[in-house]
Amino acid sequence: MGFEIQKQKVDKEVSDILDSMNIRNESTTFVINHPPTFLETLDSKGVDLMFSGHTHRGQFWPLRYITKSIYGKYYYGHNKFKNLQTITTSGVGTAGPPIKLFNTPEIMEIKFISK
């Protein structure tokens, strides 16, 4: 199965799951999604905020440039895709070699304040 066909299949699965959740526009909805993906699908379904990790912000230099080329600006930090806010952290863990080089581990604290 080609990459694009597989991607469409997974996007459809994500879309079906979100449809089954009956997301209401008057409520704030956030999703925890391991990699910063499915931006178009999440935005079209009314998700307000997505938390991600997975990229480890490249884990050690210069791998940061590879993760940035895969995920674009969504590889790290707070970004916006249409109406969807995204937050991707570098986390504290590692993948493969147990090192982080020029990449400080982080734990994020988020406070939600009602308006």
Kinemage of the C-alpha trace (Angstrom):
@kinemage 1
@onewidth
@group {chain A} dominant
@subgroup {mainchain}
@vectorlist {calphas} color= white
{ca met a 1} P 0.000 0.000 0.000
{ca gly a 2} L 1.412 3.378 -1.009
{ca phe a 3} L 2.220 6.045 1.559
{ca glu a 4} L -0.513 8.429 0.364
{ca ile a 5} L -3.177 5.692 0.440
{ca gln a 6} L -2.090 4.687 3.970
{ca lys a 7} L -2.186 8.342 5.075
{ca gln a 8} L -5.722 8.736 3.700
{ca lys a 9} L -6.810 5.568 5.527
{ca val a 10} L -5.404 6.815 8.852
{ca asp a 11} L -6.901 10.298 8.316
{ca lys a 12} L -10.291 8.632 7.741
{ca glu a 13} L -9.910 6.591 10.942
{ca val a 14} L -9.051 9.730 12.928
{ca ser a 15} L -11.994 11.559 11.354
{ca asp a 16} L -14.367 8.699 12.242
{ca ile a 17} L -13.132 8.640 15.853
{ca leu a 18} L -13.621 12.395 16.186
{ca asp a 19} L -17.117 12.120 14.645
{ca ser a 20} L -18.044 9.489 17.235
{ca met a 21} L -17.032 11.901 20.015
{ca asn a 22} L -19.756 14.415 19.066
{ca ile a 23} L -17.505 17.441 19.540
{ca arg a 24} L -19.566 20.553 20.272
{ca asn a 25} L -18.341 23.941 19.116
{ca glu a 26} L -19.500 25.618 22.337
{ca ser a 27} L -17.057 23.463 24.335
{ca thr a 28} L -13.275 23.665 24.315
{ca thr a 29} L -11.797 20.480 22.896
{ca phe a 30} L -8.193 19.369 23.120
{ca val a 31} L -6.460 16.262 21.842
{ca ile a 32} L -3.276 14.586 22.993
{ca asn a 33} L -1.664 13.196 19.857
{ca his a 34} L 1.789 11.651 20.114
{ca pro a 35} L 3.193 13.165 16.881
{ca pro a 36} L 2.084 16.585 15.627
{ca thr a 37} L 0.001 15.175 12.771
{ca phe a 38} L -3.617 15.191 11.473
{ca leu a 39} L -3.703 19.005 11.638
{ca glu a 40} L -6.215 19.411 8.805
{ca thr a 41} L -8.503 16.698 10.185
{ca leu a 42} L -8.395 18.005 13.761
{ca asp a 43} L -9.054 21.575 12.634
{ca ser a 44} L -11.963 20.551 10.390
{ca lys a 45} L -13.578 18.652 13.291
{ca gly a 46} L -13.477 21.652 15.630
{ca val a 47} L -10.596 20.640 17.899
{ca asp a 48} L -9.190 23.739 19.605
{ca leu a 49} L -5.848 22.535 20.962
{ca met a 50} L -3.500 19.622 20.290
{ca phe a 51} L -0.665 18.581 22.610
{ca ser a 52} L 2.138 16.543 21.059
{ca gly a 53} L 5.606 15.233 21.735
{ca his a 54} L 7.263 12.497 19.662
{ca thr a 55} L 9.797 14.761 17.946
{ca his a 56} L 11.991 15.171 21.061
{ca arg a 57} L 12.901 18.453 19.314
{ca gly a 58} L 15.438 16.423 17.398
{ca gln a 59} L 16.907 14.967 20.628
{ca phe a 60} L 20.423 16.040 19.735
{ca trp a 61} L 21.877 18.475 17.291
{ca pro a 62} L 21.775 18.284 14.221
{ca leu a 63} L 18.785 15.879 14.168
{ca arg a 64} L 16.597 18.896 14.964
{ca tyr a 65} L 16.818 19.803 11.275
{ca ile a 66} L 15.449 16.392 10.266
{ca thr a 67} L 12.441 16.574 12.601
{ca lys a 68} L 11.824 20.139 11.446
{ca ser a 69} L 11.867 19.004 7.809
{ca ile a 70} L 9.289 16.291 8.614
{ca tyr a 71} L 6.887 18.282 10.826
{ca gly a 72} L 7.646 21.844 9.738
{ca lys a 73} L 7.117 24.534 12.334
{ca tyr a 74} L 4.988 22.080 14.366
{ca tyr a 75} L 8.077 20.097 15.402
{ca tyr a 76} L 8.383 22.226 18.570
{ca gly a 77} L 6.664 24.969 20.514
{ca his a 78} L 3.323 26.755 20.286
{ca asn a 79} L 1.952 27.186 16.775
{ca lys a 80} L -1.354 27.688 15.024
{ca phe a 81} L -2.887 25.802 12.093
{ca lys a 82} L -6.009 27.659 10.943
{ca asn a 83} L -8.197 27.556 14.113
{ca leu a 84} L -6.202 24.753 15.770
{ca gln a 85} L -3.594 25.693 18.388
{ca thr a 86} L -0.699 23.221 18.685
{ca ile a 87} L 1.853 22.687 21.436
{ca thr a 88} L 4.740 20.269 20.859
{ca thr a 89} L 7.248 19.684 23.647
{ca ser a 90} L 10.714 18.155 23.601
{ca gly a 91} L 9.743 16.090 26.637
{ca val a 92} L 12.144 14.433 29.040
{ca gly a 93} L 12.637 11.097 27.338
{ca thr a 94} L 14.762 9.907 24.468
{ca ala a 95} L 14.423 7.585 21.484
{ca gly a 96} L 17.305 5.289 20.627
{ca pro a 97} L 20.458 6.510 22.330
{ca pro a 98} L 19.720 7.708 25.880
{ca ile a 99} L 21.181 11.180 25.353
{ca lys a 100} L 20.024 14.727 24.696
{ca leu a 101} L 22.629 17.084 23.320
{ca phe a 102} L 22.010 20.843 23.045
{ca asn a 103} L 18.368 20.070 23.793
{ca thr a 104} L 17.152 20.708 27.329
{ca pro a 105} L 14.521 18.261 28.645
{ca glu a 106} L 11.275 19.950 29.610
{ca ile a 107} L 8.108 19.335 31.571
{ca met a 108} L 5.320 21.700 30.666
{ca glu a 109} L 2.774 23.079 33.091
{ca ile a 110} L -0.357 24.458 31.496
{ca lys a 111} L -3.004 26.410 33.363
{ca phe a 112} L -6.451 26.746 31.827
{ca ile a 113} L -8.201 29.962 32.795
{ca ser a 114} L -11.883 30.334 31.995
{ca lys a 115} L -13.039 33.577 30.455
